Structure formats: C-alpha cells, structure tokens
Amino acid sequence: MFKTKKDIRNFEFVEKKIRKMTFGILTTVNSNGIPYSVGMLYGVSSPKAKFSLYCLTGKNYKKVRNIKENPNIAFVIPYPHHLLRFVPSSCVQFQGKAETLSFDNPEAQEAFSKRNILKMNIKQAESMDVDTNDLVFIKIKPNQKIFCYGLGISLRELSKNVESGGYSVLIPAERY
C-alpha cells in the first residue's frame, strides 16, 4: 500500500472534502427491497455537532416514502476530474440511516445556510408558490465507517496500483 508524505486517510481530511461539495447520489430502498437512486444537493451539520448530511425535498416524493418504509440508505459523493474526463472519478461512499425532518428544523436550516447554492434552494422554496409544509429535510446519519476511493491520491499513485486508491475512515466517537 502506498504512503504519502502526510497520510490523508483520516476523517478530518474526508470531512473537509465532503464540505467542499454539495451534490451526491442518495439510494433508498422500498419495502420490496428495490433500490432507487437520485441526485441530491446536500448540506453538512456543524463541525461541533454529530456528523450528518441534510437534503431538501418534497414530502410526497418516492425517496421520502421509501425512507419512511425503510430508513436504510447509501450515499455517494463523486469527485469528477474536470480536465481529464477519461479518468474515473474519486468518490466518498457510505451506508447509513435516514429520517425526515420538518422544513423549519434548525439544524437542517443551519446546514443549508453555509453554501450559496443551498441558500438559493431555501429562498426559492420560500418565495415560490410552494407551501413549506410540503417540504421536508432528509437527515442522513452515516454509519461510522466511510469508504473512499482515490480521494487525495495522485493519479500517478493510482496508475501504479489502482487498488491502492481504496481506503476507509471512521467518524470519531464524539462526532458519531
């Protein structure tokens, strides 16, 4: 396995990378065990709080119905190579549990107040003819182990040994 000058395989590094992005792919499972994946914008809990992600959606969507039937989810955050499009994306992925929260939930609102694109979502929902009672946040609580591929690893290192790009980190107990 490769070694870097500063080993990046820790939760602090991965959390910073997660905070830099706002898009991920949420997979829910219905009561028949059939998976359903959808792209979602997400916000991240405060660094002082338990680590969670929040997504804003309509309360009648399929993903919300699935979560109510089965709270088990998977979430993937891709990190595409914008210049070298032929190179596979790096990613963060985890499994966890999800629950729905009301639109006025303070932790979810705070998570969405950190990034402009997320603030725009909130403002758009409040200013449009959308009843905020029809909106919910999905709170995603990852399992303690988060899996990564290629995140923070140079293409040179990956080209030497593709399998060396996979690693996992644990959310520290005080944040889990």
N, C-alpha and C positions, 0 to 999 in steps of 0.2 A: 504494500500500500504506500502511496506517496506521502511525503511530508512537505509542508510548506514552511516558509520562514516563520510565519505566525499562523498557528493552526486555527483555521476559521470554523472548524466543526464544533461550534458551541451555540447555545440558544441565543445569546446576545447578538451574534452576527446574523443569525437567521431571522430573528425578530426585526432587526433593522431592515433587512431585505423585504420582509413581509410588509412593513410600514411604508416602504417606498412605492409599492404597487397599490392598485385599487380594484383590480379585476381578477376574478378567479372563477373556477367552474365547480358548482355545487352539484353533488349527486345525492338524490334522495331515493328511497325505496318504498314502493307502495305495499299494501297489505298482502299482495300476491308474490312479493319478492322481486318485482320487476323494477330495475333501476331507471332513473330519469335524471338526465344531466342538463344543466342550464348555466349559461354565463351570468355572473352577478357582479355588481360593484360591491365593495366591502369597505368597512371601516374597522379600526382596531381599538380595543379597550385602552384605557390609560395605562402607561407603564407602571403605575403604582397599584393597579387593580389586577385581579385574576385575568390571565390571558384569554381573550375571547375575540371573535370576529362578529360583526353585525352587518346584515344585508337588509335593504328596504324593499318591500314588495307589496302587492295587493293581497288581502287576506283570503281571497277566493281562488288564488292560483293553485295549480296542481302541486307545486313544491310544498306549499303550506298544508294542503290536505294530506300529502304523503308524510310530512313531519308529524302531524297530529296522529296518524296511524302508526308510524314507525319513526322514532327520533334518530335512528342511526343514519349518519351521513358520511360522505367523503368529500374532501375539498382539495382542489389542485390549483396552484398559482403558477402559471407559466412565465418564464423569463426569456422571451424570444431574442434571438440575435438579429438585430435590425440591419446590420451591414452584411453579415454572412448568412443569408437566408437559407442556405443549404445545410447549415449546421443545426442539429437538433436543439430544441430549447432546453435550458435548465429549468428545474421546477422544484417547488415545495409541495408536499402532499401529506395529508393526514386523514385519519378517520376520527369520528367523534360523535357527539350528540347535539341535536338542535332543538330549540324551542321557540315559540313565537311570543313576542312582547308587544305591548301597545305602542302606537306611534309616538306617544309622549314619554316613553321611557327615558329617564335622564342619562343613563349610561350609554344607550344607543345613540341618543341625540349628541352626546359629547363625542362619541367615536366618529360621527358624521360631520362634526364641526372642524375637524383637523385638515381636511383637504378640500380644495375649491370645487372639484367635480362632485363631491359628496354634498357639499353645502348647496350647490345648484340643484341637486336632486330634492333636497328638503324644501328649498324655496319654490321650486316648480310644483311640488306636491301641495304646498300651502297656498300658492297663488292660483293654481288651475281650479277648474270646477270639480276637483276631486274631494270627496268627503274624507277627511283624515281618519275617520272611524273605519274606512275601508282599507286603510294601510296598516301594515304591521312590520315590525323588525323581526328578522330571524337572528337569534343569538346562537352562535356556533361555539361550542366548547370542545376544543380538540382533545383527543386522548393525549396522554403525557408524551408519547413518542411521536416526533415529527420526522418525516423522511424527506431527504433532499437528493437531488441529482444534479451535479455539475455546478451548483451554486458556489461561486467564489473560487472555482477551479479553472485554471487556464486551459485554453484549447490545446496548447502544447502538451500539458499533462494528460488531458483526456485522450489525445491521439496516441499516446504511448500505451495507455491501458484504459479502455473505455469503462471497464468495471470499477475502476478506482474512483469514478465520479459519484458513486452512491454512498451515502452516509446517513446517519440519523442523529438527532439531538433530543434531549429531554427538557421539557419545560421544568424549571426549578420548582421544588415543592411549594415555596412561598407564592409562586405565581400560578400554580395549578390548583 
